Amino acid sequence: MLKNTKESCISVINTRTCCRSFSDKTVADCDIESILKTGQAAPSAKNRQPYFFIVIKNQQCKKEIALAATRGREKQFTNWDQQSAESMIKGKSKMNSNDLVIAEAPVAILLLRDSDPNYSEGISENLEIQEEQGVACVAYSMMIAAQALGLGMAWMCSVLNIPEELEDILTKYGIAWKKTWQPRVILPVGYSKKEKLRKPKRKELKEVSSWIN
Ligand SMILES: Cc1cc2nc3c(=O)[nH]c(=O)nc-3n(C[C@H](O)[C@H](O)[C@H](O)COP(=O)(O)O)c2cc1C
């Protein structure tokens, strides 16, 4: 039993882990809305909120994205030898990219970066970084929200490889694709098939931190 809000918040963060196998139990729309709102609660530079969310529940649409993502991985592994790349794409490698999970989860949230092309500020490279940081904060907030709601969520970066394919697929399903959209991550969400998930170990804190007292 959690004693207080502080403890429960930290516990949710520390126990969250990526879920990559989902049951077919339906997720309530109010839970998805709660996840989206928690995403919006994340910080962004000058509160520009440079993002857009597409919630995909349609099974066929998710399947098409999962297949396009799997094929798109080839672009990511062009420097690999053919055998390693193929086993990764087919999910046989230890480093399996897990893209088919997009189809397995009952819902997938596609997070797009949506920046104002007319906005400029100081060093443009820094603006780019700030916009990306804002989008990443949203994705992580959503993961925490899912965990707090008892749902599992994965982070799939494969959509980075397939912007044109996504535009084609989503347009077919009635989305008015904007030229300012850039896919950043797709977050499959649902109830975990496994009762217990193993969270990968982190480095020792002393390896990744220094203190100046
Ligand atoms: C930028 C980024 C890209 C990621 N891409 C993928 C991915 O494509 N496929 C996948 O299965 N997990 C992906 N992950 C999840 C990481 O593998 C996972 O967060 C990491 O192994 C730590 O595990 P944990 O989140 O369960 O604590 C990604 C995470 C981040 C932040």
The ligand as an SDF file (V2000), in Angstrom:
LIG
                    3D

 31 33  0  0  0  0  0  0  0  0999 V2000
   14.4540    7.1230  -28.2260 C   0  0  0  0  0  0  0  0  0  0  0  0
   14.0160    5.7180  -27.8740 C   0  0  0  0  0  0  0  0  0  0  0  0
   13.8460    4.7950  -28.9010 C   0  0  0  0  0  0  0  0  0  0  0  0
   13.4000    3.5040  -28.6050 C   0  0  0  0  0  0  0  0  0  0  0  0
   13.1050    2.6530  -29.6260 N   0  0  0  0  0  0  0  0  0  0  0  0
   12.6160    1.4280  -29.3520 C   0  0  0  0  0  0  0  0  0  0  0  0
   12.2250    0.5570  -30.4040 C   0  0  0  0  0  0  0  0  0  0  0  0
   12.2250    0.9220  -31.5720 O   0  0  0  0  0  0  0  0  0  0  0  0
   11.8010   -0.6890  -30.0860 N   0  0  0  0  0  0  0  0  0  0  0  0
   11.7110   -1.1110  -28.7830 C   0  0  0  0  0  0  0  0  0  0  0  0
   11.3190   -2.2480  -28.5550 O   0  0  0  0  0  0  0  0  0  0  0  0
   12.0440   -0.2840  -27.7510 N   0  0  0  0  0  0  0  0  0  0  0  0
   12.4910    0.9620  -28.0020 C   0  0  0  0  0  0  0  0  0  0  0  0
   12.7960    1.8200  -26.9690 N   0  0  0  0  0  0  0  0  0  0  0  0
   12.6640    1.3740  -25.5740 C   0  0  0  0  0  0  0  0  0  0  0  0
   14.0180    1.0560  -24.9330 C   0  0  0  0  0  0  0  0  0  0  0  0
   14.5180   -0.1460  -25.4940 O   0  0  0  0  0  0  0  0  0  0  0  0
   13.8110    0.9300  -23.4170 C   0  0  0  0  0  0  0  0  0  0  0  0
   13.3100    2.1320  -22.9090 O   0  0  0  0  0  0  0  0  0  0  0  0
   15.1220    0.6030  -22.6990 C   0  0  0  0  0  0  0  0  0  0  0  0
   15.5850   -0.6700  -23.0710 O   0  0  0  0  0  0  0  0  0  0  0  0
   14.9470    0.6420  -21.1900 C   0  0  0  0  0  0  0  0  0  0  0  0
   13.9160   -0.2180  -20.7920 O   0  0  0  0  0  0  0  0  0  0  0  0
   12.6540    0.2850  -19.9630 P   0  0  0  0  0  0  0  0  0  0  0  0
   12.0240    1.4110  -20.7050 O   0  0  0  0  0  0  0  0  0  0  0  0
   11.7490   -0.9220  -19.9190 O   0  0  0  0  0  0  0  0  0  0  0  0
   13.1190    0.6970  -18.6030 O   0  0  0  0  0  0  0  0  0  0  0  0
   13.1930    3.1170  -27.2470 C   0  0  0  0  0  0  0  0  0  0  0  0
   13.3670    4.0630  -26.2200 C   0  0  0  0  0  0  0  0  0  0  0  0
   13.7360    5.3610  -26.5340 C   0  0  0  0  0  0  0  0  0  0  0  0
   13.8180    6.3880  -25.4270 C   0  0  0  0  0  0  0  0  0  0  0  0
  1  2  1  0
  2  3  1  0
  2 30  2  0
  3  4  2  0
  4  5  1  0
  4 28  1  0
  5  6  2  0
  6  7  1  0
  6 13  1  0
  7  8  2  0
  7  9  1  0
  9 10  1  0
 10 11  2  0
 10 12  1  0
 12 13  2  0
 13 14  1  0
 14 15  1  0
 14 28  1  0
 15 16  1  0
 16 17  1  0
 16 18  1  0
 18 19  1  0
 18 20  1  0
 20 21  1  0
 20 22  1  0
 22 23  1  0
 23 24  1  0
 24 25  2  0
 24 26  1  0
 24 27  1  0
 28 29  2  0
 29 30  1  0
 30 31  1  0
M  END
$$$$
